[in-house]
Amino acid sequence: MNKQVDVVVIGAGAAGMMCAATAAKRGKRVVLIDHASKLAEKIRISGGGRCNFTNLQAGPANFLSDNPHFCKSALSRYTPQDFLALLQRYRVAWHEKHKGQLFCDNSAEDIIHVLKSECDAAKVQWCMPGTVGSVERLPEQGFLIRSSQGELVTESVVIATGGLSIPKIGATDFAHQIARQFQLKMVEPRPALVPLTFDAQSWAPFIPLAGISLEVDIATGDKKQKMQFREDLLFTHRGLSGPAVLQISSFWQPGAAIRINLLPEVDLAEELLAGKNNSKKNLANYLAQYLPARLADGLLQAHGFDGAAKLAEMQDKRLRLLGEKLNRWELIPSGSEGYKKAEVTRGGVDTRELSQQTMMVTKVPGLYFIGEAMDVTGWLGGYNFQWAWASGFAAGSAV
């Protein structure tokens, strides 16, 4: 494969396929390279195999970046409705789960089929599996790509290889290597949308609660930068997971506390004090009116309360303390489950290096970064796929 083309897209995931198809529809000669033998594995496993492919509420407020205004242009030019129009053309059935989250009725394979079909219809040339050895800037203009299947000379190179999350399905730091090669500023990468862990000794009392799930309010940060979500929390053997923790993990800073309200609709101290006057139940049974019994028992024990104690005989001070422990449980994670369990990578190429209209590196004409490779990270719930579609479309429209 020794030839000249217009565009080489490296990475055949969500953003890469969207970009390649968009560019090829404009008449560009596009080669799409990916090192995997199986196409778009991250799409395939997402959303429990149903792919949470966008969110109806997607907007700039749902994305984290050191340069928060960067994402506005691309998101406004390719919206969730635009992607739904594409799915309608292929008669892909979908449903809204909650909070604007859209999933395939059948399988994530439907999304892969749509994107591959769009590429094939536009005559994108596939190089898969194919590895890229080097990307070299040519003296006049354009780039030389040395790959396992030969050399390519191209006017534009689009890096769509994603972040560091889920290495077992092929994630690498290729995008970061290219950024460093061209001396681009980086925002330090770290795992995001990831379960949080606690040191073994402090978490030991909560290990018996593993598997329990419930809806909570979860928050982190001070008054100026406080983030709060109401989502489901899941206890694990090593710490906390579930949508609530995945959401807050993107905002949590190492060493900082997270605050959890296990009963967001109940002022527990008030309920306990009222119950003291008219209930003959013990503490564990009374609390089981509001929480799963196993969770009530476990939390009482972990926080040093005797579940067998009669509610009517307890001091008001102790009941207020229990209410505080469960309505405002404050704890400091020791870390996270890391990239192996992180759904996305926060950080990456500093977006101040890129054009917000085209995703091109301003000081290296013809070099583009899209998707997760850059410092734009969506909330849990389909937002990161919407960024893949929007940034891929922006670059594909410009190359």
C-alpha positions as CSV (number, residue, x, y, z in Angstrom):
1,M,0.0,0.0,0.0
2,N,2.2,2.8,-1.3
3,K,0.0,5.6,-2.4
4,Q,-1.2,9.2,-2.0
5,V,-4.5,10.0,-0.4
6,D,-6.3,13.0,0.9
7,V,-7.0,11.9,4.5
8,V,-5.7,9.2,6.8
9,V,-7.9,8.6,9.9
10,I,-6.1,6.6,12.6
11,G,-8.6,4.8,14.9
12,A,-11.8,3.2,13.7
13,G,-13.9,3.8,16.7
14,A,-17.0,6.0,17.0
15,A,-15.3,9.3,16.2
16,G,-12.9,7.8,13.6
17,M,-15.7,6.2,11.5
18,M,-17.9,9.3,11.7
19,C,-15.0,11.4,10.5
20,A,-14.0,9.0,7.7
21,A,-17.5,8.7,6.4
22,T,-18.1,12.5,6.5
23,A,-14.9,13.3,4.7
24,A,-15.4,10.5,2.1
25,K,-18.9,11.8,1.3
26,R,-17.2,15.1,0.3
27,G,-15.2,13.3,-2.3
28,K,-12.0,12.9,-0.3
29,R,-9.9,9.8,-0.7
30,V,-9.9,8.4,2.8
31,V,-7.9,5.6,4.4
32,L,-9.1,4.4,7.8
33,I,-6.4,2.5,9.9
34,D,-7.0,0.5,13.1
35,H,-4.8,-2.0,14.9
36,A,-7.7,-4.1,16.1
37,S,-8.9,-7.3,14.4
38,K,-12.5,-6.7,15.6
39,L,-14.2,-3.4,14.7
40,A,-15.3,-0.9,17.4
41,E,-15.1,-3.1,20.4
42,K,-15.7,-0.1,22.7
43,I,-19.1,0.5,21.0
44,R,-19.9,-3.2,21.2
45,I,-19.5,-3.5,25.0
46,S,-21.0,-0.1,25.9
47,G,-24.4,0.2,27.6
48,G,-24.4,-3.4,28.6
49,G,-24.2,-4.3,24.9
50,R,-27.0,-2.0,23.9
51,C,-24.9,1.2,23.4
52,N,-26.0,4.4,25.1
53,F,-25.3,6.2,21.8
54,T,-26.4,9.7,22.8
55,N,-28.3,11.9,25.2
56,L,-31.2,14.1,24.2
57,Q,-30.1,16.7,26.7
58,A,-26.5,16.9,25.5
59,G,-25.0,20.4,25.7
60,P,-21.8,22.1,26.7
61,A,-22.8,22.0,30.4
62,N,-22.5,18.2,30.3
63,F,-18.8,18.2,29.5
64,L,-15.6,18.7,31.5
65,S,-12.6,20.5,30.1
66,D,-9.9,22.9,31.2
67,N,-11.2,25.0,28.2
68,P,-15.0,24.6,28.8
69,H,-16.2,26.7,25.8
70,F,-14.3,24.7,23.3
71,C,-17.0,22.0,22.7
72,K,-19.8,24.5,22.0
73,S,-19.3,24.9,18.3
74,A,-19.0,21.2,17.4
75,L,-22.0,20.2,19.6
76,S,-24.2,22.9,18.0
77,R,-23.3,21.7,14.5
78,Y,-24.0,18.0,15.1
79,T,-26.8,17.3,17.6
80,P,-28.4,14.2,19.0
81,Q,-31.3,14.8,16.5
82,D,-28.7,14.6,13.6
83,F,-27.5,11.2,14.8
84,L,-31.1,10.0,15.3
85,A,-31.8,11.0,11.7
86,L,-28.9,8.8,10.6
87,L,-30.3,5.9,12.6
88,Q,-33.8,6.4,11.1
89,R,-32.3,6.0,7.6
90,Y,-31.1,2.5,8.7
91,R,-34.3,1.8,10.6
92,V,-32.4,1.3,13.9
93,A,-34.9,0.9,16.8
94,W,-34.1,2.7,20.0
95,H,-35.6,3.7,23.3
96,E,-35.0,6.3,26.0
97,K,-34.1,4.8,29.3
98,H,-34.1,7.8,31.6
99,K,-32.6,11.3,31.8
100,G,-32.4,11.5,28.1
101,Q,-30.2,8.4,27.7
102,L,-30.9,6.6,24.4
103,F,-30.1,2.9,23.8
104,C,-30.5,0.5,20.9
105,D,-33.5,-1.8,21.3
106,N,-31.5,-4.7,19.8
107,S,-27.8,-4.4,20.1
108,A,-24.8,-2.1,19.9
109,E,-24.0,-4.0,16.7
110,D,-26.6,-1.8,15.0
111,I,-24.5,1.3,15.6
112,I,-21.4,-0.4,14.3
113,H,-23.3,-1.5,11.2
114,V,-24.6,2.0,10.5
115,L,-21.1,3.5,10.8
116,K,-19.4,0.8,8.7
117,S,-22.1,1.0,6.1
118,E,-21.7,4.8,5.9
119,C,-17.9,4.4,5.4
120,D,-18.4,1.6,2.8
121,A,-21.0,3.6,0.8
122,A,-18.6,6.6,0.7
123,K,-15.8,4.3,-0.5
124,V,-13.5,4.7,2.6
125,Q,-10.5,2.3,2.2
126,W,-10.0,0.1,5.2
127,C,-6.6,-0.8,6.6
128,M,-7.5,-3.2,9.4
129,P,-5.8,-4.7,11.2
130,G,-3.0,-2.3,10.5
131,T,-0.5,-0.6,12.8
132,V,1.1,2.8,12.4
133,G,4.9,3.0,12.9
134,S,5.3,6.7,12.5
135,V,3.7,9.9,11.4
136,E,6.1,12.3,9.8
137,R,5.5,15.9,8.6
138,L,6.7,16.4,5.0
139,P,8.9,19.5,4.2
140,E,6.4,21.1,1.8
141,Q,3.0,20.0,3.1
142,G,1.2,16.9,4.2
143,F,2.4,13.8,6.0
144,L,4.1,10.4,5.5
145,I,2.5,7.6,7.3
146,R,4.5,4.4,7.7
147,S,2.2,1.5,8.5
148,S,2.3,-2.3,8.6
149,Q,0.7,-2.3,5.2
150,G,3.0,0.1,3.5
151,E,3.5,3.9,3.2
152,L,0.9,6.6,2.7
153,V,1.4,10.2,1.7
154,T,-1.6,12.4,2.8
155,E,-2.6,16.0,3.1
156,S,-4.5,15.4,6.5
157,V,-4.1,13.0,9.4
158,V,-6.9,12.6,12.0
159,I,-5.9,11.0,15.3
160,A,-9.0,9.2,16.6
161,T,-7.3,6.5,18.8
162,G,-9.1,7.5,22.0
163,G,-7.7,7.5,25.5
164,L,-6.2,5.0,28.0
165,S,-9.4,3.4,29.2
166,I,-10.0,-0.3,29.1
167,P,-6.6,-1.5,27.8
168,K,-7.9,-5.1,27.5
169,I,-9.8,-4.1,24.4
170,G,-6.9,-2.3,22.8
171,A,-6.6,1.2,24.3
172,T,-3.1,2.7,23.9
173,D,-1.4,6.1,24.4
174,F,-0.9,6.5,20.7
175,A,-2.7,9.9,20.6
176,H,-0.6,11.2,23.5
177,Q,2.6,10.0,21.7
178,I,1.7,12.0,18.6
179,A,0.8,15.0,20.7
180,R,4.2,14.9,22.4
181,Q,5.9,14.4,19.0
182,F,4.4,17.6,17.7
183,Q,5.1,19.4,21.1
184,L,1.4,20.0,21.9
185,K,0.4,20.9,25.4
186,M,-1.4,18.2,27.4
187,V,-3.9,18.2,30.2
188,E,-2.7,15.4,32.5
189,P,-4.8,12.2,31.7
190,R,-6.6,10.3,34.5
191,P,-9.3,7.7,34.7
192,A,-12.9,9.0,34.6
193,L,-16.3,7.5,35.0
194,V,-14.6,4.9,37.2
195,P,-15.4,3.1,40.5
196,L,-13.8,4.5,43.6
197,T,-11.8,2.4,46.1
198,F,-11.0,2.7,49.8
199,D,-8.1,1.3,51.9
200,A,-8.8,-2.2,53.0
201,Q,-8.9,-1.5,56.8
202,S,-11.4,1.3,56.7
203,W,-13.6,-0.5,54.1
204,A,-13.7,-3.8,55.9
205,P,-17.0,-3.1,57.8
206,F,-18.7,-2.3,54.5
207,I,-17.6,-5.5,52.6
208,P,-20.7,-7.4,53.7
209,L,-22.8,-4.8,51.9
210,A,-21.3,-5.7,48.5
211,G,-24.0,-6.0,45.8
212,I,-26.5,-3.6,47.5
213,S,-27.7,-0.8,45.3
214,L,-29.9,2.3,46.0
215,E,-30.6,5.8,44.8
216,V,-28.6,8.5,46.6
217,D,-27.5,12.1,46.3
218,I,-23.7,12.2,45.9
219,A,-21.5,15.3,45.9
220,T,-17.9,16.5,46.0
221,G,-16.1,19.8,45.9
222,D,-16.5,23.0,47.9
223,K,-19.3,25.5,47.6
224,K,-17.8,27.2,44.6
225,Q,-17.1,24.0,42.6
226,K,-19.6,21.6,44.1
227,M,-21.0,18.9,41.9
228,Q,-23.9,16.8,42.9
229,F,-25.9,14.0,41.2
230,R,-28.8,11.8,42.1
231,E,-28.1,8.3,40.8
232,D,-27.9,4.7,41.9
233,L,-25.0,3.7,44.2
234,L,-23.6,0.2,44.3
235,F,-21.5,-1.2,47.2
236,T,-18.6,-3.4,46.1
237,H,-15.9,-5.4,47.8
238,R,-13.3,-2.7,47.3
239,G,-15.4,0.4,47.5
240,L,-18.3,2.1,45.7
241,S,-19.6,2.0,42.1
242,G,-22.8,2.5,40.2
243,P,-23.9,5.5,38.1
244,A,-23.7,7.8,41.1
245,V,-20.0,7.1,41.7
246,L,-19.0,7.0,38.1
247,Q,-20.5,10.4,37.6
248,I,-18.8,12.0,40.7
249,S,-15.4,10.3,39.9
250,S,-14.8,12.7,37.0
251,F,-15.0,15.6,39.4
252,W,-13.4,14.0,42.5
253,Q,-9.9,15.1,43.3
254,P,-7.5,12.7,45.1
255,G,-7.5,13.5,48.8
256,A,-10.9,15.1,48.7
257,A,-14.1,13.8,50.4
258,I,-17.3,12.6,48.7
259,R,-20.6,13.2,50.5
260,I,-23.5,10.7,50.2
261,N,-27.1,11.2,51.2
262,L,-28.4,7.6,51.5
263,L,-32.0,8.9,52.0
264,P,-32.3,12.0,49.8
265,E,-36.1,12.2,50.3
266,V,-36.0,11.7,54.1
267,D,-34.7,13.9,57.0
268,L,-33.7,10.8,59.0
269,A,-32.9,12.6,62.3
270,E,-36.5,14.1,62.3
271,E,-38.0,10.7,61.5
272,L,-36.0,9.0,64.2
273,L,-37.0,11.6,66.8
274,A,-40.6,11.4,65.8
275,G,-40.5,7.6,65.9
276,K,-39.0,7.6,69.3
277,N,-42.3,8.8,70.8
278,N,-44.6,6.3,69.1
279,S,-42.7,3.2,68.0
280,K,-41.8,0.1,69.9
281,K,-39.4,-1.2,67.3
282,N,-35.7,-1.6,67.7
283,L,-33.3,0.6,65.7
284,A,-32.6,-1.9,62.9
285,N,-36.3,-2.7,62.3
286,Y,-37.2,0.9,62.3
287,L,-34.5,1.8,59.8
288,A,-35.5,-1.1,57.6
289,Q,-38.6,1.0,56.7
290,Y,-36.3,3.3,54.7
291,L,-33.4,1.1,53.6
292,P,-33.0,-2.5,52.6
293,A,-32.7,-4.6,55.8
294,R,-29.2,-5.9,55.1
295,L,-28.0,-2.4,54.4
296,A,-29.7,-1.0,57.5
297,D,-28.0,-3.7,59.7
298,G,-24.6,-3.2,58.0
299,L,-24.6,0.6,58.3
300,L,-25.6,0.5,61.9
301,Q,-22.8,-1.9,62.7
302,A,-20.3,0.0,60.6
303,H,-21.1,3.3,62.3
304,G,-21.0,1.8,65.8
305,F,-24.8,1.6,66.6
306,D,-26.6,-1.3,68.2
307,G,-29.4,-2.4,65.9
308,A,-31.1,-4.3,68.8
309,A,-31.4,-1.1,70.9
310,K,-35.0,0.1,71.4
311,L,-35.6,3.3,69.5
312,A,-37.7,4.7,72.4
313,E,-34.8,4.3,74.8
314,M,-32.1,6.0,72.7
315,Q,-30.8,9.5,73.4
316,D,-31.9,12.3,71.1
317,K,-28.2,13.1,70.6
318,R,-27.4,9.6,69.3
319,L,-30.4,9.7,66.9
320,R,-29.3,13.0,65.5
321,L,-25.8,11.6,65.0
322,L,-27.3,8.6,63.1
323,G,-29.4,10.9,61.0
324,E,-26.2,12.9,60.1
325,K,-24.2,9.7,59.3
326,L,-26.8,8.5,56.8
327,N,-28.0,11.8,55.3
328,R,-24.4,13.2,55.1
329,W,-22.0,10.3,55.0
330,E,-18.6,11.8,54.3
331,L,-15.7,9.6,53.3
332,I,-12.4,10.0,51.5
333,P,-11.6,7.4,48.7
334,S,-8.0,6.2,48.6
335,G,-8.1,6.0,44.8
336,S,-10.0,4.4,41.9
337,E,-10.1,1.1,39.9
338,G,-8.0,2.8,37.3
339,Y,-8.0,2.6,33.5
340,K,-8.9,-1.0,33.5
341,K,-12.4,-0.2,34.8
342,A,-12.7,3.5,33.6
343,E,-15.2,4.1,30.9
344,V,-13.3,7.2,29.6
345,T,-10.1,9.1,30.1
346,R,-10.3,12.6,31.4
347,G,-7.6,15.1,30.1
348,G,-5.5,14.6,26.9
349,V,-4.6,17.0,24.2
350,D,-5.1,20.6,25.5
351,T,-8.0,22.0,23.4
352,R,-6.3,25.4,23.3
353,E,-4.0,23.8,20.7
354,L,-7.0,23.0,18.4
355,S,-9.5,24.9,16.3
356,Q,-12.9,24.6,17.9
357,Q,-14.5,24.7,14.4
358,T,-12.4,22.0,12.7
359,M,-10.4,20.1,15.5
360,M,-7.2,20.9,13.6
361,V,-4.0,21.7,15.5
362,T,-3.5,25.4,14.8
363,K,0.3,25.2,14.6
364,V,0.4,22.0,12.6
365,P,-1.9,22.4,9.5
366,G,-3.4,19.1,8.4
367,L,-3.2,17.4,11.9
368,Y,-6.4,16.8,13.7
369,F,-7.5,15.2,17.0
370,I,-11.1,14.0,17.7
371,G,-13.0,12.2,20.3
372,E,-11.6,11.0,23.6
373,A,-8.0,11.8,22.6
374,M,-8.5,15.5,23.6
375,D,-9.4,17.2,26.9
376,V,-13.2,17.0,26.5
377,T,-15.0,14.5,28.8
378,G,-18.7,13.9,28.9
379,W,-20.9,12.9,31.9
380,L,-22.1,9.3,32.1
381,G,-25.2,8.7,30.0
382,G,-24.4,8.9,26.2
383,Y,-22.6,12.3,26.3
384,N,-19.2,10.9,25.3
385,F,-20.6,9.2,22.2
386,Q,-22.3,12.5,21.2
387,W,-18.9,14.2,21.5
388,A,-17.4,11.4,19.2
389,W,-20.1,12.1,16.6
390,A,-19.8,15.9,16.9
391,S,-16.0,16.1,16.8
392,G,-15.8,13.5,14.1
393,F,-18.3,15.4,12.0
394,A,-16.5,18.7,12.6
395,A,-13.1,17.3,11.4
396,G,-14.6,15.3,8.6
397,S,-16.3,18.4,7.3
398,A,-13.0,20.3,7.3
399,V,-10.2,18.0,6.2
